[in-house]
Amino acid sequence: MSLWEERAGRNEALFREVNERIAELGTDGEPASSAEFVCECSREDCTEQIQVPLAVYEAVRADSRRFLLRPGHEIDGLEVVVVERAHGYVVVEKDGVAGRIADRTDPRA
């Protein structure tokens, strides 16, 4: 495992953890159909946000190897498959080293 792969996996896990806290906080008690989450890409300097339906967010969280990214933030060799493309976000699935890190760091596991 390269240092870059390890760092990328940890960055993605951190962003996923932030999004879990956002989902827990909700929207001031009001029912919502979507929320703004942070991009879960591997870029250390990424601070972009993504408007995502809550049903999509929950479906992504059901698989520890799936992450939400801004379109264009996918990195060849790190994201194996783009599972879904929608307006404003993509869902990617990790494999190999990144996938194993995703499994180990899944806050819902």
C-alpha positions as CSV (number, residue, x, y, z in Angstrom):
1,M,0.0,0.0,0.0
2,S,1.4,3.4,-1.0
3,L,1.4,6.4,1.3
4,W,-0.8,8.2,-1.2
5,E,-3.4,5.4,-1.1
6,E,-3.4,5.3,2.7
7,R,-3.8,9.1,2.9
8,A,-6.5,9.2,0.3
9,G,-8.5,6.4,2.1
10,R,-8.2,8.2,5.4
11,N,-9.3,11.6,3.9
12,E,-12.4,9.9,2.4
13,A,-13.2,8.2,5.7
14,L,-12.9,11.6,7.5
15,F,-15.3,13.2,5.1
16,R,-17.7,10.3,5.5
17,E,-17.6,10.7,9.3
18,V,-18.4,14.4,8.9
19,N,-21.4,13.6,6.7
20,E,-22.6,11.1,9.3
21,R,-22.7,13.9,11.9
22,I,-24.6,16.2,9.4
23,A,-27.2,13.4,8.8
24,E,-27.6,13.0,12.6
25,L,-28.1,16.7,13.2
26,G,-30.9,16.9,10.6
27,T,-32.5,20.1,9.6
28,D,-33.8,21.8,12.8
29,G,-36.5,19.2,13.3
30,E,-38.1,19.8,10.0
31,P,-38.5,16.8,7.7
32,A,-36.3,17.1,4.7
33,S,-36.0,15.3,1.5
34,S,-32.4,16.3,0.9
35,A,-29.4,17.7,2.7
36,E,-26.0,19.4,2.0
37,F,-23.1,17.0,2.6
38,V,-19.4,17.5,2.0
39,C,-17.7,15.9,-0.9
40,E,-16.1,12.6,0.2
41,C,-13.3,12.7,-2.4
42,S,-9.6,12.0,-1.5
43,R,-8.5,15.6,-2.1
44,E,-7.2,17.1,1.2
45,D,-8.2,20.6,0.2
46,C,-11.7,19.9,-1.0
47,T,-14.4,21.8,0.8
48,E,-17.2,21.5,-1.8
49,Q,-20.7,20.6,-0.7
50,I,-23.2,18.4,-2.5
51,Q,-27.0,18.5,-2.3
52,V,-28.1,14.9,-2.0
53,P,-31.5,13.3,-1.4
54,L,-31.6,11.6,2.0
55,A,-32.7,8.4,0.4
56,V,-29.6,8.4,-1.8
57,Y,-27.4,9.2,1.2
58,E,-28.8,6.3,3.1
59,A,-28.4,3.9,0.2
60,V,-24.7,5.0,-0.2
61,R,-24.1,4.5,3.6
62,A,-25.5,0.9,3.3
63,D,-22.3,-0.1,1.5
64,S,-19.1,0.8,3.3
65,R,-17.2,1.0,0.0
66,R,-19.4,3.7,-1.5
67,F,-18.8,7.4,-1.4
68,L,-20.5,10.6,-2.6
69,L,-18.3,12.9,-4.7
70,R,-18.7,16.1,-6.8
71,P,-18.6,15.3,-10.5
72,G,-15.1,15.4,-11.7
73,H,-13.5,14.5,-8.3
74,E,-13.2,10.9,-9.2
75,I,-9.5,9.7,-9.4
76,D,-8.6,6.9,-11.9
77,G,-7.1,4.0,-10.0
78,L,-8.8,4.9,-6.7
79,E,-12.5,4.8,-7.6
80,V,-13.3,1.5,-9.3
81,V,-16.8,2.0,-10.5
82,V,-19.1,5.0,-10.8
83,V,-22.3,3.5,-9.5
84,E,-24.6,6.4,-10.1
85,R,-24.4,9.8,-11.8
86,A,-26.9,12.5,-11.0
87,H,-27.2,16.3,-11.1
88,G,-24.5,17.5,-8.7
89,Y,-23.1,14.3,-7.4
90,V,-21.6,10.9,-8.3
91,V,-21.6,7.7,-6.2
92,V,-18.3,5.7,-6.5
93,E,-17.3,2.4,-5.2
94,K,-13.8,1.6,-3.8
95,D,-11.8,-1.6,-4.3
96,G,-8.4,-2.8,-3.3
97,V,-6.5,-0.8,-0.7
98,A,-9.0,2.0,-0.7
99,G,-11.9,-0.5,-0.3
100,R,-10.2,-2.2,2.6
101,I,-9.7,1.2,4.3
102,A,-13.3,2.1,3.7
103,D,-14.4,-1.2,5.3
104,R,-12.2,-0.7,8.4
105,T,-13.3,2.9,8.9
106,D,-17.1,2.6,8.3
107,P,-18.8,4.4,11.2
108,R,-21.9,2.2,10.7
109,A,-20.0,-1.1,10.9
